[in-house]
């Protein structure tokens, strides 16, 4: 294990258990875990790691990732403390600036139920951060984060420059963005455009979406949400998996959910190896039964 040299003001933990930061509750120990509180600390960490040639990865809420059982040889940067928001009034429209580590569900709740703003109800219940939502163009109920983005402040680790990109420059498509296509670009904060709405309608819609999630999704077990992207022909991955008779299929403690076939859950002590093996098994069996090759949405982070 190497040595990480940064400012004493920045929280850094050594030999940190990554399963604590994964919604799958899976993963070994990282050499280092760093927790910046703002963009300046974040850039300071990146500069130090780059200067010393050390490996790193950036994680928000850990909701769409699978850490390796052997942990991570390097530094995992967690952005959860970069979670400030700012509301900017512009006539009947309101712009909300949120830092990358802000929970997207918390932001939707804050905007809708505290500030009576409409436009982000769809995100209520999505278990990710603002940065993660931008990275994969997160969406639900026919809406996507791309529908409300105005601009994003990001950092280019290749040029070591901070920049602001406009909505078109995000190059959004289904579950893709400029950030997923160019891993050198890292979200620092983003601005979303919302509108003033009627409180009762906002509450009703958010409550409806949350009720649907609880009824249809296996929220009682650790998971990473939907494991596979929707195929190009529009058929839902969960339907293809269910039609292939794979509900309840298990490898160790990893299981294709009986409640929603699009989810793989950790029944108790699943390993990353169990989950990866089950993912490949599902892909092969669905391809064999339907001719559709599923694409994984969960990002696997190898130890080395």
C-alpha positions in Angstrom: 0.0 0.0 0.0 1.4 3.4 -1.0 1.1 6.7 0.8 -1.4 9.4 0.1 -0.2 13.0 0.7 -2.8 15.7 0.8 -3.9 18.6 3.1 -4.6 17.7 6.7 -8.0 19.5 6.3 -9.2 16.7 4.0 -10.7 13.6 5.5 -8.8 10.5 4.4 -9.3 7.0 5.7 -7.0 4.0 5.2 -8.0 0.4 4.6 -11.7 1.4 4.3 -14.5 -1.1 4.0 -16.2 -0.4 0.6 -19.3 -2.5 1.3 -20.4 0.4 3.6 -20.6 2.6 0.6 -22.4 0.3 -1.9 -26.1 -0.2 -2.1 -25.2 -3.8 -3.0 -23.4 -4.0 0.4 -20.6 -5.8 -1.4 -16.9 -5.0 -1.6 -13.5 -5.4 0.1 -11.2 -2.7 1.4 -9.8 0.3 -0.4 -6.2 1.4 0.3 -7.6 4.9 0.9 -10.9 6.6 0.9 -11.0 10.4 0.6 -14.0 12.7 1.4 -13.7 16.2 0.0 -16.2 18.8 1.2 -16.0 21.1 -1.8 -14.7 21.5 -5.3 -11.3 22.9 -4.2 -10.7 20.0 -1.9 -11.8 17.6 -4.7 -9.3 19.2 -7.1 -6.6 19.1 -4.5 -7.0 15.4 -4.1 -7.0 14.8 -7.8 -3.9 16.9 -8.3 -2.0 15.0 -5.5 -3.0 11.6 -6.8 -2.0 12.5 -10.4 1.3 14.0 -9.2 2.1 10.7 -7.4 0.8 8.5 -10.2 -1.8 6.9 -8.0 -4.9 5.1 -9.1 -8.3 6.5 -8.2 -12.0 6.3 -8.9 -14.8 8.8 -8.0 -18.0 7.5 -6.3 -21.2 9.4 -5.4 -23.9 7.3 -3.6 -22.5 3.9 -4.6 -25.9 3.0 -6.1 -24.9 1.8 -9.5 -21.5 0.3 -8.8 -20.2 -3.1 -7.8 -16.9 -3.1 -5.9 -14.6 -6.1 -6.1 -14.4 -8.5 -3.2 -10.6 -7.7 -3.1 -11.3 -4.0 -2.6 -9.5 -1.3 -4.5 -5.8 -0.7 -4.9 -5.7 3.0 -4.8 -7.9 5.8 -3.6 -11.7 6.0 -3.8 -13.0 9.6 -3.7 -16.4 9.8 -2.2 -18.3 13.0 -3.0 -21.2 12.6 -0.5 -20.1 15.7 1.5 -20.2 17.9 -1.7 -24.0 18.3 -1.3 -24.8 22.0 -1.2 -27.7 23.5 -3.2 -28.6 27.1 -4.3 -31.9 28.3 -5.6 -32.0 31.1 -8.2 -35.3 32.8 -9.0 -35.9 33.8 -12.6 -39.6 35.0 -13.1 -41.8 31.9 -13.2 -38.8 29.6 -13.5 -36.3 28.6 -10.8 -32.8 27.3 -11.4 -31.3 25.0 -8.8 -27.6 24.5 -8.5 -26.7 21.3 -6.8 -23.2 19.9 -6.1 -22.3 16.4 -7.4 -22.6 14.5 -4.2 -26.2 15.7 -3.5 -28.6 12.7 -3.3 -31.0 13.1 -6.3 -33.9 11.9 -4.2 -33.1 14.4 -1.5 -32.9 17.1 -4.2 -36.2 16.1 -5.6 -37.8 16.2 -2.1 -36.2 19.5 -1.2 -37.3 21.1 -4.5 -40.8 19.6 -4.6 -41.9 19.5 -1.0 -40.0 22.3 0.5 -39.9 24.8 -2.4 -43.0 23.7 -4.3 -41.1 23.3 -7.5 -42.2 21.0 -10.3 -40.0 19.2 -12.8 -38.0 16.8 -10.7 -40.8 14.5 -9.3 -39.6 11.6 -11.5 -36.3 11.5 -9.6 -37.9 11.0 -6.2 -36.7 7.5 -5.1 -33.8 7.2 -7.6 -30.9 6.0 -5.3 -28.1 8.0 -6.8 -26.2 11.3 -6.6 -26.4 14.4 -8.9 -23.1 13.4 -10.4 -24.2 9.8 -10.9 -27.5 10.9 -12.4 -25.7 13.1 -15.0 -23.2 10.3 -15.7 -25.9 7.9 -16.8 -28.7 10.3 -17.7 -30.9 8.8 -15.0 -34.6 8.7 -15.5 -37.9 7.2 -14.6 -41.6 7.4 -15.6 -40.8 8.8 -19.0 -38.5 11.6 -17.8 -34.7 11.9 -17.7 -32.3 14.2 -16.0 -31.4 15.6 -19.5 -34.9 17.2 -19.6 -34.0 19.7 -16.9 -30.3 20.3 -17.1 -29.2 23.9 -18.0 -25.4 23.5 -17.6 -22.8 21.6 -15.6 -19.6 22.7 -14.0 -17.0 20.0 -14.4 -13.3 19.2 -14.1 -11.2 17.8 -16.9 -8.5 15.6 -15.3 -6.5 15.5 -18.6 -6.2 19.3 -19.0 -6.5 20.0 -15.3 -9.1 22.7 -16.1 -12.4 23.5 -14.7 -15.1 24.4 -17.2 -18.9 24.9 -17.6 -20.7 23.0 -20.4 -24.1 23.8 -21.8 -27.0 21.4 -22.1 -26.2 20.3 -25.7 -22.6 19.7 -24.8 -23.7 16.9 -22.4 -24.4 14.7 -25.4 -27.2 12.9 -23.6 -28.7 9.7 -24.9 -30.4 6.8 -23.2 -28.3 6.1 -20.1 -25.3 7.8 -21.6 -23.7 11.3 -21.4 -20.4 13.1 -22.1 -19.3 11.9 -18.7 -19.8 8.2 -19.4 -18.1 8.6 -22.8 -15.1 10.7 -21.5 -14.0 9.5 -18.1 -11.6 12.5 -17.8 -14.7 14.7 -17.3 -15.9 14.8 -13.7 -19.1 16.5 -12.5 -18.6 19.2 -9.8 -22.1 20.7 -9.8 -25.1 21.1 -12.1 -27.9 23.6 -12.7 -31.4 22.4 -13.3 -34.4 24.4 -14.4 -37.7 23.9 -12.6 -41.0 25.8 -12.4 -43.2 26.9 -9.6 -46.0 24.3 -9.1 -49.0 23.5 -7.1 -48.1 21.8 -3.8 -50.9 19.2 -3.8 -50.1 18.1 -7.4 -46.4 17.8 -6.7 -47.0 15.8 -3.5 -49.4 13.5 -5.1 -47.1 12.7 -8.0 -44.1 12.1 -5.8 -46.1 9.9 -3.4 -47.4 8.0 -6.4 -44.0 7.3 -7.8 -42.6 6.3 -4.4 -45.6 3.9 -3.9 -45.0 2.4 -7.3 -41.3 1.8 -6.4 -42.2 0.1 -3.1 -44.8 -2.1 -4.7 -42.8 -3.2 -7.7 -39.2 -3.1 -6.6 -37.3 -5.3 -4.1 -36.4 -2.5 -1.7 -36.1 -4.9 1.2 -32.8 -6.4 -0.1 -29.5 -4.6 -1.1 -29.3 -4.1 -4.9 -28.0 -1.7 -7.5 -31.4 -1.0 -9.0 -32.0 -2.0 -12.6 -29.1 -4.2 -13.7 -29.6 -4.0 -17.4 -30.3 -1.2 -19.9 -33.6 -1.3 -21.8 -32.9 -2.9 -25.2 -33.1 -0.8 -28.3 -36.4 -2.4 -29.4 -38.1 -0.9 -26.4 -38.9 -4.2 -24.6 -38.1 -4.0 -20.9 -35.1 -6.1 -19.8 -37.1 -7.3 -16.8 -39.8 -8.7 -19.1 -37.2 -10.6 -21.2 -35.6 -12.0 -18.0 -39.0 -13.1 -16.6 -40.0 -14.6 -19.9 -36.8 -16.6 -19.9 -37.9 -18.1 -16.5 -35.1 -16.6 -14.6 -36.9 -15.1 -11.6 -35.3 -16.6 -8.4 -32.2 -17.8 -10.3 -29.3 -17.7 -7.8 -25.5 -17.9 -7.7 -24.5 -18.0 -4.0 -26.5 -15.3 -2.3 -27.0 -13.3 -5.5 -30.5 -13.7 -6.8 -32.6 -12.5 -9.7 -35.4 -10.9 -7.7 -38.7 -12.8 -7.5 -40.4 -9.4 -7.2 -38.8 -7.6 -10.2 -36.7 -9.6 -12.7 -34.7 -6.6 -13.7 -33.1 -6.5 -10.3 -30.3 -8.7 -8.8 -30.4 -8.7 -5.0 -28.0 -9.6 -2.3 -29.9 -12.1 -0.2 -27.4 -12.1 2.6 -23.7 -12.4 1.9 -23.3 -12.3 -1.9 -19.9 -11.6 -3.3 -19.0 -9.6 -6.3 -18.0 -12.9 -8.0 -21.5 -14.2 -7.4 -23.1 -11.1 -8.9 -20.9 -11.0 -11.9 -21.4 -14.7 -12.6 -25.2 -14.2 -12.3 -25.2 -11.2 -14.6 -23.4 -13.2 -17.3 -25.7 -16.2 -16.8 -28.8 -13.9 -17.3 -27.3 -12.3 -20.4 -26.6 -15.7 -22.0 -29.9 -17.2 -21.1 -31.9 -14.2 -22.3 -29.9 -14.2 -25.6 -30.6 -17.9 -26.0 -34.4 -17.4 -25.5 -35.0 -14.1 -27.2 -32.0 -13.3 -29.3 -31.5 -10.0 -27.4 -28.1 -9.3 -25.9 -28.7 -7.4 -22.7 -26.2 -4.6 -21.8 -25.3 -4.2 -18.1 -26.0 -0.9 -16.5 -24.1 -1.6 -13.3 -20.5 -0.4 -13.3 -18.0 -3.0 -12.0 -14.9 -1.5 -10.3 -12.0 -4.1 -10.3 -9.5 -4.2 -7.4 -6.5 -3.4 -9.7 
